[in-house]
């Protein structure tokens, strides 16, 4: 399924270093994962109703409850570089 070149290309895209000895195990593992998806594609799901999630999920954020927020000092406590009451960050866009 996956070739050696595929694994090298994927590792480059992911920006992870991969040693020569790890290429073959990763190739076998990723090929096995794709084979499992092929098995799943063979299943008849025609009569199964689509769901977005098999579990009923509720929101973990409660915007209807007011909580005390951080003080300015607490928020800036671990700032690597401060400029008064602000975080100092490197410019992202330069003109």
PETAUR-V803402 format. One record per pair of residues at least 12 apart in sequence whose ideal C-beta (glycine too) atoms are under 8 Angstrom apart, sorted by the first residue. I is the first residue (numbers start at 0). J is the second residue. Records with the same first field share a line. If there is no record, write none. Layout:
I = J ; J
This chain:
0 = 29 ; 30 ; 33 ; 34
1 = 26 ; 29 ; 30 ; 33
2 = 26
3 = 22 ; 23 ; 26
5 = 26
6 = 22 ; 25 ; 26 ; 29
7 = 22
9 = 29
10 = 25
71 = 84
